[in-house]
Amino acid sequence: MHAIVGFTLVPLGSGVSVSPYIAAIERVLEASGLNFEVNCNGTNIEGDWDDVFAILKRCHEVVHAEGVPRIHTCVQVGTRNDRDQRMAEKLESVVRKRPG
């Protein structure tokens, strides 16, 4: 099943700056070969359900390996059973409907 997943991974007990951990997550995502977008408040990733959730697990493993004792992750999942919709398609649909 194809899934579009938005997630925010929050390292706890590691200080104020989280950018080193986000950079580590980005390296995991790049190595995965899945389509993803990092934004200011989270990350979007799309692909086969099992592949996406395996990558989320790997992100946790990598951040814990960086010395973070605790992680809190919020996840939003979208699926369709009529077709494989992509992140770009969803955005294009909104842009087409904007006024002016």
Number of C-alpha atoms within 10 A of each C-alpha: 12 19 22 22 21 19 17 18 21 19 22 13 11 15 8 8 9 13 9 11 21 20 13 14 23 17 13 16 22 11 10 15 9 14 15 19 13 17 9 6 9 16 19 18 22 22 19 14 15 12 16 21 15 12 18 21 11 16 21 21 13 17 22 15 10 13 11 18 12 13 14 10 12 10 13 10 13 11 15 11 8 6 9 13 16 15 16 8 10 10 10 10 10 9 10 9 8 7 5 4
